[in-house]
Amino acid sequence: MAKREQVSTREPDSIEIGPPKLTRFERARVVGARALQVSMGAPVLLDLKDPTLSPIDIALMELDEGVLPISIRRALPDGTSQNIPLKWLLHPEEERKLRGKKEDS
């Protein structure tokens, strides 16, 4: 049996791997996973006025509001990866401003 390489995970203050926004593939994955959770009975994180919404509509609303406590893991071919909070990818301009303030201090 081959020896498995150790995977290192980065937890920096800024996005180092990939684009500074949520890709369409990541968006689809997050919405699909959250819709499955909602359909299986997970609590909804928003106050809904229309109780007849589909789980996909609920997941899209939660994503747009930025209330999902999810991180996106982006990996490189060399085995390193980075966990990026979803809110950083939803609002990249705010993340850049925060990074600039940290560098100034």
ABEGO torsion letter per residue (X at the ends): XBBBBBBBBBBBABBABEBABBBAAAAAAAAAAAAAAAAAGBBBABBBABAABBAAAAAAAAAAAGABBBBBBBBBAAGBBBBBBAAAAABAAAAAAAAAAAAAX
